[in-house]
Structures are given as C-alpha cells and as structure tokens.
C-alpha cells in the first residue's frame, strides 16, 4: 500500500535528470506538493533557474485509462499559444525509474486560484466579470478547430454521452466500495435516456470548474486553464453542465457549491443567465433535455469521487481531501437521480 512518503520526490535525482532534458534548467531543486490535484499529484519545483510545475501519475495500482499525464502533455503542446491560455509544456518523462511514475514538467504561472465559487475575496463587479470570463474561456475551448490543432484522434467517434455513461459506469464498478442505490438507478437508467447524436463534437475539458483556472493576481482575467486529465473530444454541453453543478451543490468542504446562497446579491449569474450567455458566445442553443445533461454531470462526478474514495482506501490518493470527496458520492448520486426524474 502506498503512503504519503511515496508522493515525496527525490529532489536531487530529479534535478540531475531535468538538467539533462530541459534547456536552461539548473538545480538544486526543492519540491512542494500543491494542496489540490486529487487525481494526479502536482508539485511546485523551486530551482536555481526558476520555478516550474511537475505533474505525475500517482503511485500504486490504478484504473486502466486513468491518470494519462501523457495525454495532458500532448494537449498542452497543441494549445500553447492559442486562444485557450495554458502553461508551456517543457518535458514529458515516460521513464518511471526517475521518480517512480510517468510525469511531465511545465512552466510555473504566478496567479490566483479561487477554491470557493462564491468568491468571498472579490466584490460584486469582480465576481460578475470573473464568471463572464469563465464562460468566455469555455467558449474558446469549444471553438478550437481540433483538426487544425492536430487533435482529430484525441477522442473516439460516436455518441459522446453513450460512451461516457458506459465508461464511467465501468469505472464506478471497478472502484465500488459499498452499494449506493442512487448510483445503481443512474447506471440502469442513463443509457436509455441519452439523446441521439446531434453531430456536435468539440474539445471538452472534462473538469471545467472555477478552481481549475488561474487568474491574474490583480483581476478576474484568466491566466491559464489547468488540469486537463479528463479532456477528450465530445459534446460541449457536458462541460457547461459540469460547470453549472456548482450552482446546485450545497456548501461543503470537499466540493463547495452555491446552493442556498443569494447569488444575485453577490453578483453571480443565475443558471438561466449562464446558459443564455454561453449560447450567445457559441451560437449553440441549450437543449430542451438540459436536465439530462445535469443528471449525467452529477453521475459522472459521483463516479470520479468514488475513484478518489477507493484510492484513499488503498492509501494512494494524492490529497488530504480525498476521503471527504469520496463521502460526496451518495449526495452526488442522489442529486443526479433527481435531475433524471425531470429529464
């Protein structure tokens, strides 16, 4: 069983390796793990040549297609310099002997991360601007010409929702720790509720939420979109549904939501306002079966959280919040099943 020590890096060995493969890199190195990154452990590297970020696969036994840091690196290479702001990818290491698992290094970006979508640090005008910038960046992701950016094969063809329901149903079963009736209902009912393939296909982030963007220290403009582990080619409304989950989730330490707050009083847009703004930015209408998109989003996040719970049980989850996130599975499944009743 992996331990917290297995997430520590051998800074001396890492410095020697990176000096060989990254132009201008110079040790010594001091590594410090970021508090986020429940799936792929992420570190700040303070080196003599400057600061960098390292993102790795976690150690231990992993689910088959999970933690594909090489896919993340490929996507950063494609997007760097585009209308979607990302960190500069510097090196991908497939040799697990260096630190114990595959990893990549990218440039360090000095910006702000907002962990709470209620944005208590900002005033109303800043909150409104930040949420609009969220939607603008989401629209930019969905506007990427995947063929022109060399990403034609970045996802499988066919109905995105059908494929995702099948994938996450299997991932959930592979990491199941105890029966949850609402998840059984979703796994049974969602396949028959999937809408027909409407031909929409874009790059999707897969985990588009406020704490996966970095902002300028003095404002609400986006510096970088991070954590592309779940990115693929798929239906763009899946990202929008995932973002809108925060409006419905209750206040809690693991996945803080906005339910119960007076969002208008805080300058935070309502869900109808967010949907209308996204439609205006992209020209894509919001479908009548929006409740299905939400039900799917809650189901998918519940399956992801179950994987975190399983890794916590095995001792190789990469965040102290992993156990708390795992405890959210039942709540998320219940919320998804309620949306399914509306669909």
N, C-alpha and C positions, 0 to 999 in steps of 0.2 A: 504494500500500500504506500502511495506517495505521501510525503509530508511537506510541511511548509518549507523545510530546508531544500526540498527538491526544486523549489521555484527560485532559489538563490542562484545567481550567476557566478561563475569563476571569472572575476574581472580581469585577472592577469592573463589567463588564456584567451579571453575574448579580445583584449587589447592587441595581443600579438597577432591574432588572426585578422582583425579588422585593419590593422596597419598594412597588411599584405593585399587586401582586396578593395579598399576604398581610398581613392586618391585624396591625399592630404590628411588622412586620419592619423592622429598621433595620441598615444597613451601617455600616462596611465589613465585608467577608466574607473569611475565609481558608478555603479548601477543602483537604481532605486525604482522599485515596482510602484506603478500608479495604483490608486485605490480602485479604479474601475477595471474593465476588461474581465468580466466573469468567465468568459469563454477562452479567449487567447490572452495569456498574461502579457502585459505591456510594461516596458521599462523606460525610464529616462536614463540615458548614458551621459555622464559628465566627463568629457575627455579633455586632454590638453588642447586639442584642435577645435573644441567647441562642444555643443550639446547635440545629441542625436536621440532617436527613439527606436527601440528594438521591440519587435512583436514576435512571439513564438507560439508553437504548438505547446499545449500543456503536456507534462509527462504522464505516463501511466496508460492504461488501456482506454481506448477512445472508440466512439461510434464511427462506423465506416467512412462516411463522407464529410465528417465534421472537421473543423479547425484547419481548413485548407488555406494556410497562410500563403502558399504559392499562388493561389488564385487571387488573393488580395493584392499581392505584389504585381501580378500581371495587370490588374485593373488600374492600379496607381500609375504604372508605366503608360497605360493608354490614356488616362485622364489628365495627367500632369500637364499644365499649360493650357487646359481647355477652359470652358465657361464654368465648369464644376471645380471649385478650388480643393486641391488635395496636397498632402505633403509630398515632397520629392522622394521617390524610391531610390535607394542607393545600392543595396546589395541583398540578394537572396542566397541563403546558405541552406543547401539540402543535406549537408553532412551533419548527421546527428551527433557525431563524436565531439563537436566543438563545445556545445552547451547542453547536450542531451536531447535535443529535438530540433526540427527544422525551424528556421527563423528568418526574418528579414529586418533590415535597418533602413530607416527613412530619416528625412530631415526633421529637426525639432522646430515646432511652431510655438511661439510665445503668445498665447491667447487665453481667453476666459472660457471656462466650461460651466454651464448652468445645470446643476443637478436637479433642481426643483422647477417644474414647468410653470409654477405660479410666479416665478421671478421676483422674489421679495427684495432683491438687490436693486431693482430698477423702478423708475417711476412709470406712470401710465403711458406716456408718449413713447418711452423707450420700449415698453412691453409690446405695444401695438406695432412699432417698427420691427422689432425682432420677430414677431410672429409672421409679419408680411415677408420678411427676408427668408424665414423658414420655407414658406410656400414658393417663393421665387427660386430658391435653390432646389427644391423638389422638382419644380417645373423644368429647371435646367438639366437635371439628371435625366428626366424623362424625354427631353428633347435631343439627347445625344444620338447621333447617327451611328448605330452600332456597326454597320458595315464599314463606314468610313474610318472608324476608330479601331478596326481590326478585331471586333468582338462578335462577329457573326456566329461563332460557335461557342459563345460564353454561356449559353443555356440551351436546353432541349426544346425541340419544336412541340407543338400540340397545346391543348388547353392547359393554361398555367394553373388555374385553380384545381383542376382534377389532379394534376401531377403533384402539386403541393400538399393537397389533402392526403394523398396516398403516401407521400414521403414522410410527412410529419406524424401520420398515424403509426407508421412503422417505427420511426424514431421514438415516439412515445412508448410503444410497446417494448422496445428494446431497453428503455430506461425506467420502466414502470416499477414502483416500489410498493404500491398498495392500490387497491381498487378505488376508482373515483367514478361514481355513477354518471356525472355530467359529461365526463370525457368519453365514456362508453356511448352515450347518446350522440355526441358530436361525431365520433368516428363512424357510427352507424348511419347517421342522417345526412351528413355533409356531402358525401359523394353524389347522392341523388338530387341535391339542391344546387349543385354547381351550374352556373349559367353556361349557355353554349359559347363556343369560342367565337368572339366578335372580331378577331384579327388584330386586336391591339397588342403590340409587342414592343417593349422598350427595356432599357436598362432599369432595373429596380435595385434599390439599396438593400432592402430586406430588414433593416433595423433602424428606420429613419425616425429618430426621436431627438428631443432637444439636447440631451447630453451626448449625442454623437456628432455634434457640430462644435467647432471652436470659433470664438468671436474676438474681434479686436478688443483690446483692454479698455478703450475709451468709448465704445459704442456698440451698436447692435449688428454691425455688418459681419458677414461670415468670412472667417479666415480659411477654414478647411472643414470638409466633411470627412469624418473618420469612421473606423470600424466597418469595413466592407465585407466582413466574413460571409454574410448571408446573401451577398449580391448575386444576381443572375439576370437572365433575360426573362421577362414575364409581363404580367398585366400591371400597368402603372397604378391602377386604383388600389392595389394591395398596399403600396406604400402610404397612400393617403388614408386608408382605413387604419393602418398601424399607427399613424400619427394621431388620428382622432381618438384612439383608445384613451389617450391621456386625459381627454375631456371627461371621460366616463369613469376612469379608475378612481377609487377612494384614496384619501390621503393615507399613506403608509410609508414606512422607512425603506422598503425594498424597491418598489416601483411607484414612486409618488405620483398621484394623479390630481385632478382638479375637481372631482365630484364634490358638490356641496359648497363650493366657493362661488361668490358673486363675481363671475368673470368680467361682466360688463363694467362693474365698479373698478376693476383693476386694469382695464384697457386691453383685455384678452378677448379675441374674437370668439363668437359662438360657432358651433359646428356648421349651421347653415351659411354663416358668413365665410368660413374657411372653404367650404365646398364651392361657394359662388366665386370666390377669389381664385381658387385653383382652376375652375372651369374657364374663367376669363383669361388666365395666364396660358392655358394649354389649348383651349378650344375643344376640350373633351367634355361632353355632358356627363353629369353624375347619374348613374343608372337608377331605375326605379327599385332595383333589388339591393340598394345600399345596405339594408340590414344583413344580407348575406355576407357582404364584404366585411362588416364588423364582426359577425359571428365567426367567419374564417380567421380574422385577425386575432380574436381572443383565443380561439382554438390553437392557432399556431404558436402564440406566445406561451400558452399553457404547456404545450409540448416542449418548447425551448426551456422553460423554467423547470420542467420535470427532468430534463437532461442535466441541468445545473444541480438539482437535488440529488440525482444519482451520483454525480461526481463528488458532491460534498460527502455523501455516504461512503464513497470509496476513498475519500481523503485526498483527491487531486483536483478539487475545484480551485479556481485561481482568485477568489475574492472572499473576504470575510462575510460578505453579504449573501453568499451562495445559499446558505441554509434558509435565510429569510426569503430569498427568491423562490426556493423550492416550496415553501409554505404557501406561496401565492397560487399554486397550480389549481387548487379546488375553487378558489374565488374566480379565477380567470375562466375556468370551465363553466362555472355557473353563469357568469355574465355572457359567455358565448352561447350557451343553450337558450338564454332569454332572448337574445337577438335572433336566434334561429326561429323562435316562435313568431317573431314579427316578419320574418322573411317570406 
